[in-house]
């Protein structure tokens, strides 16, 4: 089978990149052919090392020149590769590829495989896909509502590498946070600092990431009186190599798709505290077994969960039991679900 991944607007520093590479690698391992096309390139290209991706334009290329490359080079690429399946990660990609399929008379199936929030204006474009792969139960519900057709929506989750070195358990409470640093936006790093200021006892908050709000967050930590409790490690190509020993990972997001940082953490045997935001954490966190869910945006409840870790360090879930819960996010079962969905769709025609 020939599979083409087409995606707009990657930064090179997110979980989507990890998922695309893991999924592609598993399809290649099974003997399928894969082509990765990045429309607009990638802000950071480190993740593309040794990956034969085709970049049409770059973030610095003027928009009109990028669009000309999409219009004139992508048709030739698709015609030459002649894929059986095209994964479109963006809804506008679905619309564009649908037009090219008709123009080029391709037989390829178009699968919408979104990883970002979806707005009402995207519903018309996404209905042009033959079927949809949902990365979480929340995404499946949203896609069903927006398309009005749950029969062609398949929850597959996201593929990650679970054969990874464990994160060591710290002897004293250490909370790890990995990702963009934001105030009152998706990642809600300010909620984490406010929760940390409510904690009693000895602890350390280790933050791996960067963002434009970092100076304001550092000032907030100082104002809250916890500056000496926070380590700011900055953005790292490999955050887990920089993480050191820890007790739990904390995620405060107001929304996610299927947060890769949670699946990567449990694959390393690290329990997680996460807000139960509309999509993702409910599929990953098994209450008390690999972590704890709290109401999103509820800082006192977040602090209570973190305090529980501080007070019960000797009763945290074992690394082995936490890691066991990551198995369904391994590349092999995820691609198994994808292929089963493809076969089901083809048999129903």
C-alpha atoms as a printed R data frame, in Angstrom:
    type eleno elety resid chain resno       x      y       z
1   ATOM     1    CA   UNK     A     1   0.000  0.000   0.000
2   ATOM     2    CA   UNK     A     2   1.220  3.506  -0.849
3   ATOM     3    CA   UNK     A     3   0.524  6.063   1.879
4   ATOM     4    CA   UNK     A     4   0.984  9.819   1.618
5   ATOM     5    CA   UNK     A     5   0.936 12.127   4.648
6   ATOM     6    CA   UNK     A     6   0.105 15.757   3.795
7   ATOM     7    CA   UNK     A     7   0.314 18.369   6.537
8   ATOM     8    CA   UNK     A     8   0.328 22.171   6.810
9   ATOM     9    CA   UNK     A     9   2.094 24.354   9.346
10  ATOM    10    CA   UNK     A    10   4.270 22.278  11.670
11  ATOM    11    CA   UNK     A    11   6.567 23.983  14.161
12  ATOM    12    CA   UNK     A    12   8.833 20.964  14.550
13  ATOM    13    CA   UNK     A    13   8.481 21.129  18.319
14  ATOM    14    CA   UNK     A    14   5.120 19.492  19.021
15  ATOM    15    CA   UNK     A    15   3.621 16.099  19.671
16  ATOM    16    CA   UNK     A    16   2.114 15.857  16.178
17  ATOM    17    CA   UNK     A    17   5.583 15.507  14.681
18  ATOM    18    CA   UNK     A    18   6.372 12.605  17.022
19  ATOM    19    CA   UNK     A    19   3.102 10.877  16.130
20  ATOM    20    CA   UNK     A    20   3.590 11.267  12.374
21  ATOM    21    CA   UNK     A    21   7.090  9.795  12.548
22  ATOM    22    CA   UNK     A    22   6.025  6.875  14.764
23  ATOM    23    CA   UNK     A    23   3.069  6.052  12.507
24  ATOM    24    CA   UNK     A    24   5.138  6.353   9.346
25  ATOM    25    CA   UNK     A    25   7.876  4.158  10.815
26  ATOM    26    CA   UNK     A    26   5.388  1.395  11.651
27  ATOM    27    CA   UNK     A    27   3.851  1.452   8.164
28  ATOM    28    CA   UNK     A    28   7.358  1.239   6.672
29  ATOM    29    CA   UNK     A    29   8.223 -1.664   8.974
30  ATOM    30    CA   UNK     A    30   5.244 -3.560   7.538
31  ATOM    31    CA   UNK     A    31   6.464 -3.051   3.993
32  ATOM    32    CA   UNK     A    32   4.241 -0.165   2.913
33  ATOM    33    CA   UNK     A    33   5.569  2.816   0.942
34  ATOM    34    CA   UNK     A    34   5.250  6.234   2.563
35  ATOM    35    CA   UNK     A    35   5.656  9.805   1.367
36  ATOM    36    CA   UNK     A    36   5.619 12.771   3.765
37  ATOM    37    CA   UNK     A    37   4.756 16.184   2.279
38  ATOM    38    CA   UNK     A    38   5.033 19.320   4.418
39  ATOM    39    CA   UNK     A    39   3.161 22.262   2.976
40  ATOM    40    CA   UNK     A    40   5.022 25.304   4.259
41  ATOM    41    CA   UNK     A    41   7.874 23.277   5.715
42  ATOM    42    CA   UNK     A    42   8.685 23.290   9.427
43  ATOM    43    CA   UNK     A    43   9.942 26.042  11.748
44  ATOM    44    CA   UNK     A    44  12.420 23.649  13.359
45  ATOM    45    CA   UNK     A    45  13.820 20.940  11.097
46  ATOM    46    CA   UNK     A    46  15.642 18.857  13.714
47  ATOM    47    CA   UNK     A    47  12.840 16.277  13.802
48  ATOM    48    CA   UNK     A    48  13.312 15.668  10.057
49  ATOM    49    CA   UNK     A    49  16.871 14.410  10.431
50  ATOM    50    CA   UNK     A    50  17.193 11.222   8.323
51  ATOM    51    CA   UNK     A    51  13.525 11.552   7.256
52  ATOM    52    CA   UNK     A    52  13.006 11.967   3.467
53  ATOM    53    CA   UNK     A    53  10.268 14.594   3.719
54  ATOM    54    CA   UNK     A    54   9.268 16.791   0.795
55  ATOM    55    CA   UNK     A    55   8.959 20.422   1.875
56  ATOM    56    CA   UNK     A    56   6.986 22.748  -0.367
57  ATOM    57    CA   UNK     A    57   8.045 26.203   0.766
58  ATOM    58    CA   UNK     A    58   9.168 27.178   4.229
59  ATOM    59    CA   UNK     A    59   7.858 29.413   7.036
60  ATOM    60    CA   UNK     A    60   9.996 32.240   5.624
61  ATOM    61    CA   UNK     A    61   8.725 31.826   2.048
62  ATOM    62    CA   UNK     A    62   6.217 34.547   1.066
63  ATOM    63    CA   UNK     A    63   2.673 33.172   1.169
64  ATOM    64    CA   UNK     A    64   1.987 33.622  -2.537
65  ATOM    65    CA   UNK     A    65   5.134 31.674  -3.440
66  ATOM    66    CA   UNK     A    66   4.193 28.890  -1.034
67  ATOM    67    CA   UNK     A    67   0.736 28.638  -2.567
68  ATOM    68    CA   UNK     A    68   2.228 28.485  -6.054
69  ATOM    69    CA   UNK     A    69   4.361 25.528  -4.946
70  ATOM    70    CA   UNK     A    70   1.293 23.807  -3.499
71  ATOM    71    CA   UNK     A    71  -0.659 24.366  -6.711
72  ATOM    72    CA   UNK     A    72   2.046 23.351  -9.179
73  ATOM    73    CA   UNK     A    73   4.350 20.886  -7.410
74  ATOM    74    CA   UNK     A    74   1.942 18.882  -5.265
75  ATOM    75    CA   UNK     A    75  -0.121 17.619  -8.228
76  ATOM    76    CA   UNK     A    76   3.021 16.248  -9.888
77  ATOM    77    CA   UNK     A    77   4.147 14.602  -6.652
78  ATOM    78    CA   UNK     A    78   0.788 12.917  -6.107
79  ATOM    79    CA   UNK     A    79   0.507 11.804  -9.722
80  ATOM    80    CA   UNK     A    80   4.003 10.300  -9.668
81  ATOM    81    CA   UNK     A    81   3.548  8.542  -6.317
82  ATOM    82    CA   UNK     A    82  -0.061  7.484  -7.050
83  ATOM    83    CA   UNK     A    83  -0.987  6.799  -3.408
84  ATOM    84    CA   UNK     A    84  -3.651  4.388  -2.226
85  ATOM    85    CA   UNK     A    85  -4.303  6.467   0.899
86  ATOM    86    CA   UNK     A    86  -3.736 10.137   1.705
87  ATOM    87    CA   UNK     A    87  -3.684 11.226   5.343
88  ATOM    88    CA   UNK     A    88  -4.759 14.873   5.554
89  ATOM    89    CA   UNK     A    89  -3.937 16.376   8.939
90  ATOM    90    CA   UNK     A    90  -5.642 19.731   8.263
91  ATOM    91    CA   UNK     A    91  -9.212 20.346   7.085
92  ATOM    92    CA   UNK     A    92  -8.078 22.787   4.392
93  ATOM    93    CA   UNK     A    93  -5.776 20.008   3.229
94  ATOM    94    CA   UNK     A    94  -8.811 17.759   2.795
95  ATOM    95    CA   UNK     A    95 -10.459 20.326   0.537
96  ATOM    96    CA   UNK     A    96  -7.322 20.910  -1.528
97  ATOM    97    CA   UNK     A    97  -6.513 17.222  -1.913
98  ATOM    98    CA   UNK     A    98 -10.118 16.423  -2.804
99  ATOM    99    CA   UNK     A    99  -9.911 18.877  -5.692
100 ATOM   100    CA   UNK     A   100  -6.583 17.416  -6.834
101 ATOM   101    CA   UNK     A   101  -7.966 13.875  -6.656
102 ATOM   102    CA   UNK     A   102 -10.730 14.793  -9.085
103 ATOM   103    CA   UNK     A   103  -8.377 16.739 -11.343
104 ATOM   104    CA   UNK     A   104  -5.728 14.002 -11.459
105 ATOM   105    CA   UNK     A   105  -8.235 11.132 -11.422
106 ATOM   106    CA   UNK     A   106  -6.480  9.469  -8.504
107 ATOM   107    CA   UNK     A   107  -8.015  6.435  -6.816
108 ATOM   108    CA   UNK     A   108  -6.599  7.380  -3.385
109 ATOM   109    CA   UNK     A   109  -8.789  7.355  -0.291
110 ATOM   110    CA   UNK     A   110  -8.661 10.579   1.725
111 ATOM   111    CA   UNK     A   111  -8.532 10.159   5.494
112 ATOM   112    CA   UNK     A   112  -8.943 13.194   7.721
113 ATOM   113    CA   UNK     A   113  -6.599 12.736  10.690
114 ATOM   114    CA   UNK     A   114  -6.820 15.961  12.759
115 ATOM   115    CA   UNK     A   115  -4.566 16.814  15.685
116 ATOM   116    CA   UNK     A   116  -5.663 20.386  16.427
117 ATOM   117    CA   UNK     A   117  -8.891 22.083  17.564
118 ATOM   118    CA   UNK     A   118 -11.663 22.160  14.979
119 ATOM   119    CA   UNK     A   119 -13.953 25.111  14.325
120 ATOM   120    CA   UNK     A   120 -17.499 25.139  12.879
121 ATOM   121    CA   UNK     A   121 -16.228 26.629   9.601
122 ATOM   122    CA   UNK     A   122 -14.203 23.478   8.953
123 ATOM   123    CA   UNK     A   123 -17.170 21.086   8.879
124 ATOM   124    CA   UNK     A   124 -17.793 21.455   5.147
125 ATOM   125    CA   UNK     A   125 -14.170 20.706   4.275
126 ATOM   126    CA   UNK     A   126 -13.875 17.690   6.564
127 ATOM   127    CA   UNK     A   127 -16.984 16.085   5.027
128 ATOM   128    CA   UNK     A   128 -15.007 15.778   1.784
129 ATOM   129    CA   UNK     A   129 -12.857 13.054   3.380
130 ATOM   130    CA   UNK     A   130 -13.846  9.442   2.762
131 ATOM   131    CA   UNK     A   131 -13.550  8.724   6.473
132 ATOM   132    CA   UNK     A   132 -11.902 10.025   9.626
133 ATOM   133    CA   UNK     A   133  -9.350  8.828  12.161
134 ATOM   134    CA   UNK     A   134  -9.966 10.264  15.630
135 ATOM   135    CA   UNK     A   135  -6.997 10.515  17.969
136 ATOM   136    CA   UNK     A   136  -9.165 10.389  21.095
137 ATOM   137    CA   UNK     A   137 -12.694  9.679  22.287
138 ATOM   138    CA   UNK     A   138 -13.290 13.424  22.593
139 ATOM   139    CA   UNK     A   139 -12.211 13.986  19.003
140 ATOM   140    CA   UNK     A   140 -14.504 11.164  17.853
141 ATOM   141    CA   UNK     A   141 -17.465 12.833  19.560
142 ATOM   142    CA   UNK     A   142 -16.579 16.187  18.004
143 ATOM   143    CA   UNK     A   143 -16.111 14.733  14.513
144 ATOM   144    CA   UNK     A   144 -19.406 12.878  14.803
145 ATOM   145    CA   UNK     A   145 -21.190 16.081  15.768
146 ATOM   146    CA   UNK     A   146 -19.577 18.155  13.045
147 ATOM   147    CA   UNK     A   147 -19.958 15.675  10.186
148 ATOM   148    CA   UNK     A   148 -23.288 14.208  11.272
149 ATOM   149    CA   UNK     A   149 -22.031 10.714  10.395
150 ATOM   150    CA   UNK     A   150 -20.482  8.608  13.153
151 ATOM   151    CA   UNK     A   151 -20.258  5.517  10.916
152 ATOM   152    CA   UNK     A   152 -17.146  6.802   9.183
153 ATOM   153    CA   UNK     A   153 -15.264  7.878  12.306
154 ATOM   154    CA   UNK     A   154 -12.715  5.481  13.795
155 ATOM   155    CA   UNK     A   155 -10.909  6.093  17.092
156 ATOM   156    CA   UNK     A   156  -7.310  4.952  16.606
157 ATOM   157    CA   UNK     A   157  -5.399  7.050  19.210
158 ATOM   158    CA   UNK     A   158  -1.816  8.173  18.540
159 ATOM   159    CA   UNK     A   159   1.302  6.104  18.057
160 ATOM   160    CA   UNK     A   160   4.354  6.645  20.248
161 ATOM   161    CA   UNK     A   161   7.514  4.680  20.932
162 ATOM   162    CA   UNK     A   162   6.987  2.843  24.216
163 ATOM   163    CA   UNK     A   163  10.382  1.122  24.233
164 ATOM   164    CA   UNK     A   164  12.078  4.037  25.939
165 ATOM   165    CA   UNK     A   165  14.305  4.487  29.008
166 ATOM   166    CA   UNK     A   166  12.341  5.028  32.229
167 ATOM   167    CA   UNK     A   167  12.288  8.288  34.148
168 ATOM   168    CA   UNK     A   168  13.884  7.632  37.508
169 ATOM   169    CA   UNK     A   169  11.827  8.175  40.651
170 ATOM   170    CA   UNK     A   170  13.043 11.055  42.766
171 ATOM   171    CA   UNK     A   171  13.641 10.538  46.474
172 ATOM   172    CA   UNK     A   172  11.920 13.859  47.254
173 ATOM   173    CA   UNK     A   173   8.816 15.248  45.473
174 ATOM   174    CA   UNK     A   174   9.630 16.565  41.998
175 ATOM   175    CA   UNK     A   175   6.885 17.670  39.609
176 ATOM   176    CA   UNK     A   176   7.725 17.788  35.921
177 ATOM   177    CA   UNK     A   177   6.051 20.023  33.335
178 ATOM   178    CA   UNK     A   178   6.937 19.730  29.639
179 ATOM   179    CA   UNK     A   179   5.662 22.014  26.875
180 ATOM   180    CA   UNK     A   180   5.004 25.582  25.807
181 ATOM   181    CA   UNK     A   181   4.887 28.192  28.561
182 ATOM   182    CA   UNK     A   182   1.605 30.091  28.362
183 ATOM   183    CA   UNK     A   183  -0.574 32.292  30.545
184 ATOM   184    CA   UNK     A   184  -4.336 31.786  30.221
185 ATOM   185    CA   UNK     A   185  -3.985 29.979  26.906
186 ATOM   186    CA   UNK     A   186  -3.927 26.296  26.018
187 ATOM   187    CA   UNK     A   187  -1.182 25.158  28.397
188 ATOM   188    CA   UNK     A   188  -2.207 27.330  31.398
189 ATOM   189    CA   UNK     A   189   1.259 27.283  32.968
190 ATOM   190    CA   UNK     A   190   0.088 30.004  35.338
191 ATOM   191    CA   UNK     A   191  -2.388 27.532  36.887
192 ATOM   192    CA   UNK     A   192   0.530 25.244  37.652
193 ATOM   193    CA   UNK     A   193   2.397 28.009  39.470
194 ATOM   194    CA   UNK     A   194  -0.695 29.001  41.472
195 ATOM   195    CA   UNK     A   195  -1.234 25.358  42.483
196 ATOM   196    CA   UNK     A   196   2.423 25.014  43.467
197 ATOM   197    CA   UNK     A   197   2.092 28.073  45.725
198 ATOM   198    CA   UNK     A   198  -0.609 26.227  47.709
199 ATOM   199    CA   UNK     A   199   1.565 23.192  48.470
200 ATOM   200    CA   UNK     A   200   2.947 22.328  51.874
201 ATOM   201    CA   UNK     A   201   6.220 20.551  52.452
202 ATOM   202    CA   UNK     A   202   9.370 20.105  50.422
203 ATOM   203    CA   UNK     A   203   9.024 19.855  46.619
204 ATOM   204    CA   UNK     A   204  10.589 20.987  43.345
205 ATOM   205    CA   UNK     A   205   8.838 22.059  40.131
206 ATOM   206    CA   UNK     A   206  10.962 21.356  37.047
207 ATOM   207    CA   UNK     A   207   9.754 23.050  33.849
208 ATOM   208    CA   UNK     A   208  11.066 21.947  30.443
209 ATOM   209    CA   UNK     A   209   9.875 24.296  27.724
210 ATOM   210    CA   UNK     A   210   9.809 27.862  26.512
211 ATOM   211    CA   UNK     A   211   7.429 30.499  25.215
212 ATOM   212    CA   UNK     A   212   6.841 34.228  25.016
213 ATOM   213    CA   UNK     A   213   5.168 34.211  28.454
214 ATOM   214    CA   UNK     A   214   8.241 32.881  30.239
215 ATOM   215    CA   UNK     A   215   9.411 36.253  31.630
216 ATOM   216    CA   UNK     A   216   5.939 36.953  33.051
217 ATOM   217    CA   UNK     A   217   5.751 33.441  34.507
218 ATOM   218    CA   UNK     A   218   9.144 33.831  36.172
219 ATOM   219    CA   UNK     A   219   7.917 37.077  37.697
220 ATOM   220    CA   UNK     A   220   4.737 35.322  38.836
221 ATOM   221    CA   UNK     A   221   6.761 32.590  40.541
222 ATOM   222    CA   UNK     A   222   8.707 35.282  42.374
223 ATOM   223    CA   UNK     A   223   5.507 37.108  43.406
224 ATOM   224    CA   UNK     A   224   3.999 33.831  44.650
225 ATOM   225    CA   UNK     A   225   7.079 33.166  46.778
226 ATOM   226    CA   UNK     A   226   8.060 29.925  45.018
227 ATOM   227    CA   UNK     A   227  10.958 31.139  42.831
228 ATOM   228    CA   UNK     A   228  13.356 28.901  44.772
229 ATOM   229    CA   UNK     A   229  11.062 25.916  44.123
230 ATOM   230    CA   UNK     A   230  11.063 26.212  40.319
231 ATOM   231    CA   UNK     A   231  13.740 25.080  37.865
232 ATOM   232    CA   UNK     A   232  13.427 26.584  34.370
233 ATOM   233    CA   UNK     A   233  15.274 24.298  31.946
234 ATOM   234    CA   UNK     A   234  14.163 25.913  28.683
235 ATOM   235    CA   UNK     A   235  13.196 24.149  25.466
236 ATOM   236    CA   UNK     A   236  15.046 20.890  24.785
237 ATOM   237    CA   UNK     A   237  15.148 18.779  21.635
238 ATOM   238    CA   UNK     A   238  14.923 15.738  23.913
239 ATOM   239    CA   UNK     A   239  13.019 16.892  27.016
240 ATOM   240    CA   UNK     A   240  13.148 13.449  28.629
241 ATOM   241    CA   UNK     A   241  16.940 13.373  28.580
242 ATOM   242    CA   UNK     A   242  16.887 16.698  30.441
243 ATOM   243    CA   UNK     A   243  14.068 15.818  32.829
244 ATOM   244    CA   UNK     A   244  16.075 13.977  35.467
245 ATOM   245    CA   UNK     A   245  14.374 11.990  38.228
246 ATOM   246    CA   UNK     A   246  10.786 12.958  39.004
247 ATOM   247    CA   UNK     A   247   7.705 11.942  40.989
248 ATOM   248    CA   UNK     A   248   4.906 12.956  38.585
249 ATOM   249    CA   UNK     A   249   4.259 14.906  35.414
250 ATOM   250    CA   UNK     A   250   1.664 17.707  35.592
251 ATOM   251    CA   UNK     A   251  -0.429 18.938  32.648
252 ATOM   252    CA   UNK     A   252  -2.799 21.903  33.072
253 ATOM   253    CA   UNK     A   253  -4.094 22.329  29.513
254 ATOM   254    CA   UNK     A   254  -7.508 23.802  28.793
255 ATOM   255    CA   UNK     A   255  -7.708 21.619  25.673
256 ATOM   256    CA   UNK     A   256  -5.703 18.931  23.916
257 ATOM   257    CA   UNK     A   257  -6.117 16.411  21.114
258 ATOM   258    CA   UNK     A   258  -4.395 13.410  22.621
259 ATOM   259    CA   UNK     A   259  -1.547 14.923  24.643
260 ATOM   260    CA   UNK     A   260   1.646 13.170  23.579
261 ATOM   261    CA   UNK     A   261   3.426 14.323  26.713
262 ATOM   262    CA   UNK     A   262   1.068 12.192  28.841
263 ATOM   263    CA   UNK     A   263   1.530  9.044  26.767
264 ATOM   264    CA   UNK     A   264   5.288  9.592  26.649
265 ATOM   265    CA   UNK     A   265   5.361 10.042  30.425
266 ATOM   266    CA   UNK     A   266   3.435  6.860  31.235
267 ATOM   267    CA   UNK     A   267   5.587  4.954  28.713
268 ATOM   268    CA   UNK     A   268   8.513  5.997  30.918
269 ATOM   269    CA   UNK     A   269   6.767  4.796  34.075
270 ATOM   270    CA   UNK     A   270   6.000  8.310  35.323
271 ATOM   271    CA   UNK     A   271   2.506  8.890  36.805
272 ATOM   272    CA   UNK     A   272   0.646 12.009  35.661
273 ATOM   273    CA   UNK     A   273  -1.665 14.635  37.094
274 ATOM   274    CA   UNK     A   274  -3.808 16.182  34.370
275 ATOM   275    CA   UNK     A   275  -6.789 18.403  33.947
276 ATOM   276    CA   UNK     A   276  -9.656 16.425  32.446
277 ATOM   277    CA   UNK     A   277  -9.903 18.779  29.467
278 ATOM   278    CA   UNK     A   278 -12.356 18.085  26.620
279 ATOM   279    CA   UNK     A   279 -10.145 15.726  24.620
280 ATOM   280    CA   UNK     A   280  -7.418 13.243  25.426
281 ATOM   281    CA   UNK     A   281  -6.593 12.807  29.121
282 ATOM   282    CA   UNK     A   282  -9.700 10.664  29.769
283 ATOM   283    CA   UNK     A   283  -8.283  8.077  27.320
284 ATOM   284    CA   UNK     A   284  -4.842  8.028  28.947
285 ATOM   285    CA   UNK     A   285  -5.209  8.444  32.699
286 ATOM   286    CA   UNK     A   286  -6.538  5.492  34.677
287 ATOM   287    CA   UNK     A   287  -7.427  7.069  38.006
288 ATOM   288    CA   UNK     A   288  -4.988  5.981  40.706
289 ATOM   289    CA   UNK     A   289  -3.289  3.442  38.452
290 ATOM   290    CA   UNK     A   290  -1.133  5.706  36.291
291 ATOM   291    CA   UNK     A   291  -2.175  9.123  37.579
292 ATOM   292    CA   UNK     A   292  -5.030 11.406  38.557
293 ATOM   293    CA   UNK     A   293  -7.543 13.541  36.668
294 ATOM   294    CA   UNK     A   294  -8.761 16.849  38.084
295 ATOM   295    CA   UNK     A   295 -11.381 19.306  36.775
296 ATOM   296    CA   UNK     A   296  -9.763 21.560  34.144
297 ATOM   297    CA   UNK     A   297  -8.989 25.027  35.443
298 ATOM   298    CA   UNK     A   298  -9.629 24.044  39.073
299 ATOM   299    CA   UNK     A   299  -6.415 25.208  40.743
300 ATOM   300    CA   UNK     A   300  -7.332 24.044  44.296
301 ATOM   301    CA   UNK     A   301  -8.104 20.522  43.002
302 ATOM   302    CA   UNK     A   302  -4.836 20.515  41.059
303 ATOM   303    CA   UNK     A   303  -2.987 21.534  44.207
304 ATOM   304    CA   UNK     A   304  -4.771 18.782  46.161
305 ATOM   305    CA   UNK     A   305  -3.599 16.144  43.678
306 ATOM   306    CA   UNK     A   306  -0.038 17.456  43.850
307 ATOM   307    CA   UNK     A   307  -0.218 17.518  47.656
308 ATOM   308    CA   UNK     A   308  -1.333 13.870  47.569
309 ATOM   309    CA   UNK     A   309   1.911 13.023  45.766
310 ATOM   310    CA   UNK     A   310   3.950 14.938  48.340
311 ATOM   311    CA   UNK     A   311   2.185 13.230  51.241
312 ATOM   312    CA   UNK     A   312   2.225  9.694  49.770
313 ATOM   313    CA   UNK     A   313   5.538  9.357  47.982
314 ATOM   314    CA   UNK     A   314   5.865  5.769  49.191
315 ATOM   315    CA   UNK     A   315   2.483  4.783  47.727
316 ATOM   316    CA   UNK     A   316   2.802  6.086  44.170
317 ATOM   317    CA   UNK     A   317   1.972  3.603  41.379
318 ATOM   318    CA   UNK     A   318   5.036  1.546  40.500
319 ATOM   319    CA   UNK     A   319   6.936  2.411  37.299
320 ATOM   320    CA   UNK     A   320   6.116 -1.044  35.921
321 ATOM   321    CA   UNK     A   321   2.366 -0.688  36.459
322 ATOM   322    CA   UNK     A   322   2.345  2.812  34.976
323 ATOM   323    CA   UNK     A   323   4.289  1.698  31.888
324 ATOM   324    CA   UNK     A   324   1.875 -1.213  31.325
325 ATOM   325    CA   UNK     A   325  -0.960  1.272  30.705
326 ATOM   326    CA   UNK     A   326   0.905  2.727  27.694
327 ATOM   327    CA   UNK     A   327   0.703 -0.437  25.563
328 ATOM   328    CA   UNK     A   328  -2.365  0.570  23.562
329 ATOM   329    CA   UNK     A   329  -0.551  3.717  22.405
330 ATOM   330    CA   UNK     A   330   2.337  1.749  20.896
331 ATOM   331    CA   UNK     A   331   2.723  2.097  17.131
332 ATOM   332    CA   UNK     A   332   1.797 -1.513  16.384
333 ATOM   333    CA   UNK     A   333  -1.727 -1.546  17.913
334 ATOM   334    CA   UNK     A   334  -2.437  1.980  16.609
335 ATOM   335    CA   UNK     A   335  -1.572  0.987  13.041
336 ATOM   336    CA   UNK     A   336  -3.509 -2.271  13.547
337 ATOM   337    CA   UNK     A   337  -6.578 -0.128  14.298
338 ATOM   338    CA   UNK     A   338  -5.923  2.053  11.264
339 ATOM   339    CA   UNK     A   339  -5.647 -0.896   8.900
340 ATOM   340    CA   UNK     A   340  -8.741 -2.562  10.401
341 ATOM   341    CA   UNK     A   341 -10.661  0.686   9.818
342 ATOM   342    CA   UNK     A   342  -9.460  0.876   6.212
343 ATOM   343    CA   UNK     A   343 -10.557 -2.712   5.585
344 ATOM   344    CA   UNK     A   344 -13.940 -2.059   7.189
345 ATOM   345    CA   UNK     A   345 -14.502  1.035   5.047
346 ATOM   346    CA   UNK     A   346 -13.559 -0.802   1.851
347 ATOM   347    CA   UNK     A   347 -15.752 -3.788   2.649
348 ATOM   348    CA   UNK     A   348 -18.763 -1.561   3.270
349 ATOM   349    CA   UNK     A   349 -18.688  0.044  -0.183
